Every structure is written in structure tokens, then in C-alpha cells.
């Protein structure tokens, strides 16, 4: 319970709701992993706010914190939660492993 409260306080006091302009994103980002690369196309996600994924307001590698910092979930868990939960709400978005992971 204390960790959850600490994490909430940390987020609400350090992350400003006003995000800096992140600039023009690359058209695609390849996320390599042992299950097969996942190619993320920014244009397909143009209806989402940048901070939906880039919660720090910066273009940084997720692995700088995720899986390193004690309160940041591991990269795999973070992507699966973020992507699959959002995709499950959409009829057209992929949700099965092989739909995203390509070998």
C-alpha cells in the first residue's frame, strides 16, 4: 500500500500535465525482443496523445527506467499492459502474440 501511495505521489508531483512538444516522431519504431520484433507505426496511433506512451514528456528509451528503477514495471510488462489493454478496446487492433511479434 505504501509503495502504491509513494508511486502515485511521485507521478503527480514530478510529471507536469503540460507536455513539451515532442517533435515529429519517426514513422516506425522497431522493438527487438526474443519473441520476434514488434514494429510500431506512429501514424496508426495518430489519434492518441504523445503522453499516452511517453509519460515523461521526453523521447527516451523505455529501458532507461523500466526494469531498472524499482517502481517502474519491466519493459515487457509495461508494453504488454499499455498496448494490449488499449488494443483490447479496439475491434481492429491486434491482441494475439503473432499479430505483433514477427520473426
Secondary structure, 3 states (H helix, E strand, C coil): CHHHHHHHHHHHHHCCCCCCCCCCCCCEEEECCCCCEEEEEHHHHCCCCHHHCCCCCCCCCHHHCCCCCCCCCCHHHHHHHHHHHHHHCCCCCCCCHHHHEEC
